[in-house]
Amino acid sequence: MRKEQLPWVLIAILVLGYLVFNVVGLVLAGLGLFVAYVASVRLHPRVRHTGWRSCNGSGEKRGTIFTWSFHKCPGCNSGRRVRWGAGHFGPDPIQREYRRNLEARRRAKQDSKWR
Ligand SMILES: [Zn+2]
C-alpha cells in the first residue's frame, strides 16, 4: 500500500465507527487504531525517507548542474529513518537509536561533516 492511500483508510474506519455506533463507535475506532499504531511501530519501526525536501530513500542529494554528483542526505541514514512513533513508543533499542541518530545528524550539520 502506498503511503498516500493510508489516511483515507483511517478516515473511513473512523467514519464507519461513527455511523454504526455514533460517538461511542468513533471513540472505540480511535482506540482500536491507536492500538494498531503502537503494534505497527513495534513491528515496522523504519521508513524510507520521503516527502518534502527528502532524498526519496536514496540517501543522496543530487547537484543541480552536475547531476551525477551528490552529497549525503542530511535528513536520514542512507535513505532510511526510524519512524517518529517508533522513536517515542517503540522498543528501547529503537528509541535509543532514534535519539542517537538525531543527535549525530545535528552534530554533523553543525560541524558541516555530513557532506
Ligand atoms: Zn534522506
Backbone and ligand atoms as CSV (ligand in chain L), in Angstrom:
chain,resi,resn,atom,element,x,y,z
A,1,MET,N,N,0.843,-1.195,0.000
A,1,MET,CA,C,0.000,0.000,0.000
A,1,MET,C,C,0.880,1.246,0.000
A,2,ARG,N,N,0.566,2.201,-0.856
A,2,ARG,CA,C,1.317,3.447,-0.868
A,2,ARG,C,C,0.906,4.303,0.318
A,3,LYS,N,N,1.829,5.161,0.755
A,3,LYS,CA,C,1.582,5.983,1.933
A,3,LYS,C,C,0.422,6.953,1.691
A,4,GLU,N,N,0.239,7.422,0.445
A,4,GLU,CA,C,-0.793,8.424,0.163
A,4,GLU,C,C,-2.195,7.869,0.378
A,5,GLN,N,N,-2.353,6.529,0.266
A,5,GLN,CA,C,-3.683,5.938,0.406
A,5,GLN,C,C,-4.077,5.778,1.865
A,6,LEU,N,N,-3.107,5.751,2.763
A,6,LEU,CA,C,-3.346,5.401,4.154
A,6,LEU,C,C,-4.347,6.306,4.869
A,7,PRO,N,N,-4.235,7.642,4.809
A,7,PRO,CA,C,-5.175,8.473,5.576
A,7,PRO,C,C,-6.628,8.214,5.222
A,8,TRP,N,N,-6.949,7.886,3.972
A,8,TRP,CA,C,-8.342,7.640,3.588
A,8,TRP,C,C,-8.878,6.389,4.269
A,9,VAL,N,N,-8.031,5.360,4.405
A,9,VAL,CA,C,-8.446,4.149,5.110
A,9,VAL,C,C,-8.740,4.472,6.567
A,10,LEU,N,N,-7.879,5.250,7.194
A,10,LEU,CA,C,-8.069,5.613,8.605
A,10,LEU,C,C,-9.341,6.427,8.789
A,11,ILE,N,N,-9.552,7.408,7.890
A,11,ILE,CA,C,-10.750,8.249,7.982
A,11,ILE,C,C,-11.997,7.401,7.761
A,12,ALA,N,N,-11.946,6.460,6.814
A,12,ALA,CA,C,-13.090,5.585,6.537
A,12,ALA,C,C,-13.444,4.748,7.765
A,13,ILE,N,N,-12.421,4.222,8.469
A,13,ILE,CA,C,-12.670,3.420,9.678
A,13,ILE,C,C,-13.335,4.276,10.745
A,14,LEU,N,N,-12.861,5.512,10.936
A,14,LEU,CA,C,-13.445,6.404,11.947
A,14,LEU,C,C,-14.877,6.784,11.591
A,15,VAL,N,N,-15.124,7.111,10.309
A,15,VAL,CA,C,-16.477,7.487,9.871
A,15,VAL,C,C,-17.427,6.304,10.028
A,16,LEU,N,N,-16.959,5.112,9.646
A,16,LEU,CA,C,-17.779,3.896,9.785
A,16,LEU,C,C,-18.132,3.658,11.253
A,17,GLY,N,N,-17.154,3.802,12.140
A,17,GLY,CA,C,-17.406,3.648,13.576
A,17,GLY,C,C,-18.450,4.621,14.059
A,18,TYR,N,N,-18.374,5.873,13.565
A,18,TYR,CA,C,-19.346,6.899,13.973
A,18,TYR,C,C,-20.733,6.572,13.435
A,19,LEU,N,N,-20.811,6.151,12.161
A,19,LEU,CA,C,-22.113,5.877,11.538
A,19,LEU,C,C,-22.805,4.685,12.197
A,20,VAL,N,N,-22.027,3.655,12.579
A,20,VAL,CA,C,-22.632,2.437,13.125
A,20,VAL,C,C,-22.974,2.604,14.604
A,21,PHE,N,N,-22.045,3.139,15.403
A,21,PHE,CA,C,-22.258,3.210,16.863
A,21,PHE,C,C,-22.167,4.629,17.409
A,22,ASN,N,N,-22.302,5.643,16.547
A,22,ASN,CA,C,-22.288,7.039,16.994
A,22,ASN,C,C,-20.967,7.415,17.675
A,23,VAL,N,N,-21.007,8.251,18.713
A,23,VAL,CA,C,-19.770,8.759,19.327
A,23,VAL,C,C,-18.982,7.618,19.982
A,24,VAL,N,N,-19.693,6.664,20.585
A,24,VAL,CA,C,-19.019,5.517,21.207
A,24,VAL,C,C,-18.220,4.759,20.147
A,25,GLY,N,N,-18.832,4.582,18.970
A,25,GLY,CA,C,-18.149,3.902,17.867
A,25,GLY,C,C,-16.910,4.650,17.419
A,26,LEU,N,N,-17.022,5.987,17.394
A,26,LEU,CA,C,-15.879,6.822,16.996
A,26,LEU,C,C,-14.730,6.648,17.990
A,27,VAL,N,N,-15.064,6.671,19.289
A,27,VAL,CA,C,-14.040,6.520,20.329
A,27,VAL,C,C,-13.419,5.125,20.245
A,28,LEU,N,N,-14.263,4.094,20.094
A,28,LEU,CA,C,-13.749,2.723,20.010
A,28,LEU,C,C,-12.858,2.547,18.780
A,29,ALA,N,N,-13.299,3.104,17.645
A,29,ALA,CA,C,-12.497,3.004,16.420
A,29,ALA,C,C,-11.150,3.711,16.609
A,30,GLY,N,N,-11.190,4.880,17.291
A,30,GLY,CA,C,-9.954,5.615,17.571
A,30,GLY,C,C,-9.016,4.817,18.458
A,31,LEU,N,N,-9.567,4.197,19.511
A,31,LEU,CA,C,-8.749,3.361,20.405
A,31,LEU,C,C,-8.153,2.181,19.641
A,32,GLY,N,N,-8.986,1.540,18.807
A,32,GLY,CA,C,-8.510,0.406,18.006
A,32,GLY,C,C,-7.369,0.812,17.096
A,33,LEU,N,N,-7.500,1.988,16.463
A,33,LEU,CA,C,-6.448,2.467,15.565
A,33,LEU,C,C,-5.176,2.793,16.341
A,34,PHE,N,N,-5.322,3.324,17.575
A,34,PHE,CA,C,-4.144,3.637,18.379
A,34,PHE,C,C,-3.391,2.349,18.745
A,35,VAL,N,N,-4.143,1.310,19.143
A,35,VAL,CA,C,-3.520,0.019,19.456
A,35,VAL,C,C,-2.805,-0.534,18.219
A,36,ALA,N,N,-3.472,-0.442,17.059
A,36,ALA,CA,C,-2.870,-0.913,15.803
A,36,ALA,C,C,-1.598,-0.126,15.496
A,37,TYR,N,N,-1.602,1.203,15.783
A,37,TYR,CA,C,-0.434,2.047,15.515
A,37,TYR,C,C,0.744,1.637,16.391
A,38,VAL,N,N,0.471,1.404,17.691
A,38,VAL,CA,C,1.551,1.007,18.607
A,38,VAL,C,C,2.126,-0.342,18.179
A,39,ALA,N,N,1.246,-1.288,17.781
A,39,ALA,CA,C,1.730,-2.583,17.289
A,39,ALA,C,C,2.559,-2.374,16.029
A,40,SER,N,N,2.108,-1.457,15.160
A,40,SER,CA,C,2.787,-1.220,13.888
A,40,SER,C,C,4.193,-0.653,14.094
A,41,VAL,N,N,4.355,0.316,15.035
A,41,VAL,CA,C,5.695,0.895,15.218
A,41,VAL,C,C,6.645,-0.127,15.835
A,42,ARG,N,N,6.097,-1.153,16.529
A,42,ARG,CA,C,6.960,-2.208,17.070
A,42,ARG,C,C,7.348,-3.207,15.983
A,43,LEU,N,N,6.409,-3.500,15.080
A,43,LEU,CA,C,6.688,-4.465,14.006
A,43,LEU,C,C,7.507,-3.841,12.876
A,44,HIS,N,N,7.194,-2.575,12.541
A,44,HIS,CA,C,7.847,-1.915,11.400
A,44,HIS,C,C,8.369,-0.551,11.836
A,45,PRO,N,N,9.502,-0.505,12.551
A,45,PRO,CA,C,9.955,0.765,13.120
A,45,PRO,C,C,10.653,1.701,12.118
A,46,ARG,N,N,10.869,1.259,10.888
A,46,ARG,CA,C,11.632,2.097,9.960
A,46,ARG,C,C,10.808,2.495,8.740
A,47,VAL,N,N,11.165,3.650,8.161
A,47,VAL,CA,C,10.543,4.105,6.917
A,47,VAL,C,C,11.617,4.621,5.979
A,48,ARG,N,N,11.260,4.614,4.693
A,48,ARG,CA,C,12.083,5.256,3.682
A,48,ARG,C,C,11.951,6.761,3.875
A,49,HIS,N,N,13.023,7.521,3.619
A,49,HIS,CA,C,12.954,8.972,3.752
A,49,HIS,C,C,12.248,9.547,2.526
A,50,THR,N,N,10.985,9.934,2.689
A,50,THR,CA,C,10.209,10.522,1.588
A,50,THR,C,C,9.576,11.818,2.063
A,51,GLY,N,N,8.979,12.550,1.126
A,51,GLY,CA,C,8.284,13.786,1.475
A,51,GLY,C,C,9.060,15.012,1.058
A,52,TRP,N,N,8.648,16.151,1.603
A,52,TRP,CA,C,9.209,17.429,1.220
A,52,TRP,C,C,10.693,17.497,1.554
A,53,ARG,N,N,11.534,17.902,0.607
A,53,ARG,CA,C,12.988,18.040,0.738
A,53,ARG,C,C,13.660,16.732,1.144
A,54,SER,N,N,13.076,15.602,0.739
A,54,SER,CA,C,13.669,14.318,1.084
A,54,SER,C,C,14.539,13.831,-0.063
A,55,CYS,N,N,15.221,12.716,0.187
A,55,CYS,CA,C,16.059,12.099,-0.839
A,55,CYS,C,C,15.311,10.940,-1.499
A,56,ASN,N,N,14.054,10.722,-1.162
A,56,ASN,CA,C,13.229,9.625,-1.671
A,56,ASN,C,C,13.868,8.252,-1.435
A,57,GLY,N,N,14.518,8.098,-0.310
A,57,GLY,CA,C,15.057,6.791,0.068
A,57,GLY,C,C,16.398,6.456,-0.549
A,58,SER,N,N,17.021,7.391,-1.285
A,58,SER,CA,C,18.308,7.089,-1.912
A,58,SER,C,C,19.471,7.429,-0.982
A,59,GLY,N,N,19.264,8.358,-0.044
A,59,GLY,CA,C,20.356,8.811,0.818
A,59,GLY,C,C,21.269,9.796,0.122
A,60,GLU,N,N,20.911,10.205,-1.113
A,60,GLU,CA,C,21.749,11.109,-1.905
A,60,GLU,C,C,20.997,12.398,-2.218
A,61,LYS,N,N,21.694,13.525,-2.118
A,61,LYS,CA,C,21.152,14.803,-2.586
A,61,LYS,C,C,21.964,15.200,-3.808
A,62,ARG,N,N,21.298,15.190,-4.985
A,62,ARG,CA,C,21.986,15.428,-6.254
A,62,ARG,C,C,22.289,16.897,-6.476
A,63,GLY,N,N,23.385,17.151,-7.205
A,63,GLY,CA,C,23.717,18.503,-7.608
A,63,GLY,C,C,22.763,18.976,-8.692
A,64,THR,N,N,22.518,20.303,-8.775
A,64,THR,CA,C,21.571,20.842,-9.752
A,64,THR,C,C,22.196,20.916,-11.142
A,65,ILE,N,N,23.457,21.276,-11.243
A,65,ILE,CA,C,24.115,21.424,-12.539
A,65,ILE,C,C,24.890,20.153,-12.885
A,66,PHE,N,N,25.733,19.692,-11.966
A,66,PHE,CA,C,26.499,18.462,-12.187
A,66,PHE,C,C,25.730,17.315,-11.535
A,67,THR,N,N,24.710,16.818,-12.250
A,67,THR,CA,C,23.673,15.972,-11.633
A,67,THR,C,C,24.170,14.584,-11.249
A,68,TRP,N,N,25.355,14.186,-11.723
A,68,TRP,CA,C,25.869,12.869,-11.334
A,68,TRP,C,C,26.539,12.916,-9.966
A,69,SER,N,N,26.748,14.139,-9.442
A,69,SER,CA,C,27.406,14.272,-8.141
A,69,SER,C,C,26.356,14.437,-7.049
A,70,PHE,N,N,26.734,14.094,-5.837
A,70,PHE,CA,C,25.777,14.233,-4.727
A,70,PHE,C,C,26.513,14.372,-3.402
A,71,HIS,N,N,25.768,14.837,-2.388
A,71,HIS,CA,C,26.265,14.753,-1.020
A,71,HIS,C,C,25.286,13.902,-0.217
A,72,LYS,N,N,25.722,13.462,0.957
A,72,LYS,CA,C,24.857,12.630,1.780
A,72,LYS,C,C,23.642,13.443,2.224
A,73,CYS,N,N,22.484,12.803,2.249
A,73,CYS,CA,C,21.262,13.475,2.698
A,73,CYS,C,C,21.383,13.775,4.193
A,74,PRO,N,N,21.166,15.052,4.578
A,74,PRO,CA,C,21.310,15.392,5.997
A,74,PRO,C,C,20.112,14.966,6.848
A,75,GLY,N,N,19.045,14.448,6.210
A,75,GLY,CA,C,17.827,14.150,6.964
A,75,GLY,C,C,17.624,12.689,7.292
A,76,CYS,N,N,18.551,11.810,6.890
A,76,CYS,CA,C,18.329,10.380,7.122
A,76,CYS,C,C,19.662,9.641,7.164
A,77,ASN,N,N,19.594,8.336,7.371
A,77,ASN,CA,C,20.775,7.486,7.324
A,77,ASN,C,C,20.688,6.607,6.083
A,78,SER,N,N,21.372,6.972,5.016
A,78,SER,CA,C,21.361,6.208,3.763
A,78,SER,C,C,19.949,5.954,3.251
A,79,GLY,N,N,19.077,6.952,3.409
A,79,GLY,CA,C,17.723,6.840,2.864
A,79,GLY,C,C,16.710,6.231,3.809
A,80,ARG,N,N,17.129,5.766,4.982
A,80,ARG,CA,C,16.207,5.147,5.937
A,80,ARG,C,C,16.166,5.955,7.220
A,81,ARG,N,N,14.990,5.973,7.837
A,81,ARG,CA,C,14.821,6.662,9.116
A,81,ARG,C,C,14.062,5.763,10.073
A,82,VAL,N,N,14.217,6.014,11.365
A,82,VAL,CA,C,13.360,5.383,12.369
A,82,VAL,C,C,12.099,6.243,12.455
A,83,ARG,N,N,10.925,5.612,12.426
A,83,ARG,CA,C,9.665,6.357,12.475
A,83,ARG,C,C,9.577,7.189,13.750
A,84,TRP,N,N,8.877,8.324,13.654
A,84,TRP,CA,C,8.688,9.185,14.817
A,84,TRP,C,C,8.028,8.390,15.950
A,85,GLY,N,N,6.986,7.636,15.622
A,85,GLY,CA,C,6.275,6.851,16.635
A,85,GLY,C,C,7.159,5.788,17.265
A,86,ALA,N,N,8.017,5.161,16.469
A,86,ALA,CA,C,8.922,4.133,16.995
A,86,ALA,C,C,9.972,4.774,17.900
A,87,GLY,N,N,10.350,6.018,17.585
A,87,GLY,CA,C,11.311,6.728,18.406
A,87,GLY,C,C,10.736,7.160,19.744
A,88,HIS,N,N,9.392,7.185,19.856
A,88,HIS,CA,C,8.753,7.620,21.093
A,88,HIS,C,C,8.025,6.494,21.817
A,89,PHE,N,N,7.416,5.544,21.084
A,89,PHE,CA,C,6.654,4.455,21.723
A,89,PHE,C,C,7.232,3.079,21.427
A,90,GLY,N,N,8.325,3.015,20.659
A,90,GLY,CA,C,8.858,1.727,20.226
A,90,GLY,C,C,9.700,1.052,21.297
A,91,PRO,N,N,10.311,-0.093,20.948
A,91,PRO,CA,C,11.188,-0.799,21.881
A,91,PRO,C,C,12.383,0.086,22.267
A,92,ASP,N,N,12.951,-0.154,23.449
A,92,ASP,CA,C,14.044,0.684,23.963
A,92,ASP,C,C,15.227,0.824,23.005
A,93,PRO,N,N,15.725,-0.284,22.391
A,93,PRO,CA,C,16.880,-0.115,21.482
A,93,PRO,C,C,16.560,0.812,20.310
A,94,ILE,N,N,15.311,0.733,19.809
A,94,ILE,CA,C,14.905,1.598,18.698
A,94,ILE,C,C,14.824,3.049,19.162
A,95,GLN,N,N,14.297,3.276,20.372
A,95,GLN,CA,C,14.232,4.640,20.904
A,95,GLN,C,C,15.634,5.224,21.077
A,96,ARG,N,N,16.565,4.390,21.565
A,96,ARG,CA,C,17.951,4.868,21.720
A,96,ARG,C,C,18.555,5.198,20.354
A,97,GLU,N,N,18.303,4.306,19.368
A,97,GLU,CA,C,18.831,4.538,18.022
A,97,GLU,C,C,18.274,5.839,17.447
A,98,TYR,N,N,16.956,6.082,17.657
A,98,TYR,CA,C,16.307,7.294,17.166
A,98,TYR,C,C,16.994,8.541,17.722
A,99,ARG,N,N,17.197,8.565,19.055
A,99,ARG,CA,C,17.816,9.740,19.693
A,99,ARG,C,C,19.275,9.886,19.253
A,100,ARG,N,N,19.985,8.745,19.135
A,100,ARG,CA,C,21.382,8.773,18.727
A,100,ARG,C,C,21.503,9.330,17.308
A,101,ASN,N,N,20.619,8.898,16.382
A,101,ASN,CA,C,20.648,9.375,15.002
A,101,ASN,C,C,20.369,10.867,14.928
A,102,LEU,N,N,19.346,11.336,15.684
A,102,LEU,CA,C,19.031,12.764,15.678
A,102,LEU,C,C,20.241,13.576,16.134
A,103,GLU,N,N,20.847,13.118,17.239
A,103,GLU,CA,C,21.998,13.837,17.799
A,103,GLU,C,C,23.173,13.818,16.812
A,104,ALA,N,N,23.410,12.656,16.171
A,104,ALA,CA,C,24.521,12.545,15.228
A,104,ALA,C,C,24.309,13.458,14.021
A,105,ARG,N,N,23.063,13.505,13.505
A,105,ARG,CA,C,22.800,14.376,12.351
A,105,ARG,C,C,22.932,15.842,12.732
A,106,ARG,N,N,22.446,16.197,13.944
A,106,ARG,CA,C,22.542,17.577,14.400
A,106,ARG,C,C,24.020,17.992,14.499
A,107,ARG,N,N,24.840,17.100,15.093
A,107,ARG,CA,C,26.258,17.409,15.266
A,107,ARG,C,C,26.964,17.491,13.908
A,108,ALA,N,N,26.620,16.571,12.991
A,108,ALA,CA,C,27.250,16.562,11.673
A,108,ALA,C,C,26.928,17.848,10.906
A,109,LYS,N,N,25.671,18.316,11.003
A,109,LYS,CA,C,25.285,19.559,10.325
A,109,LYS,C,C,26.027,20.741,10.926
A,110,GLN,N,N,26.097,20.755,12.272
A,110,GLN,CA,C,26.764,21.848,12.973
A,110,GLN,C,C,28.227,21.958,12.527
A,111,ASP,N,N,28.894,20.819,12.383
A,111,ASP,CA,C,30.305,20.804,12.007
A,111,ASP,C,C,30.506,20.709,10.493
A,112,SER,N,N,29.388,20.770,9.709
A,112,SER,CA,C,29.447,20.610,8.244
A,112,SER,C,C,30.180,19.346,7.834
A,113,LYS,N,N,29.894,18.245,8.488
A,113,LYS,CA,C,30.565,16.980,8.183
A,113,LYS,C,C,29.684,15.995,7.438
A,114,TRP,N,N,28.396,16.350,7.179
A,114,TRP,CA,C,27.527,15.354,6.561
A,114,TRP,C,C,27.793,15.219,5.074
A,115,ARG,N,N,28.531,16.154,4.460
A,115,ARG,CA,C,28.752,16.117,3.027
A,115,ARG,C,C,29.687,14.985,2.669
L,1,ZN,ZN,ZN,17.227,11.298,3.088
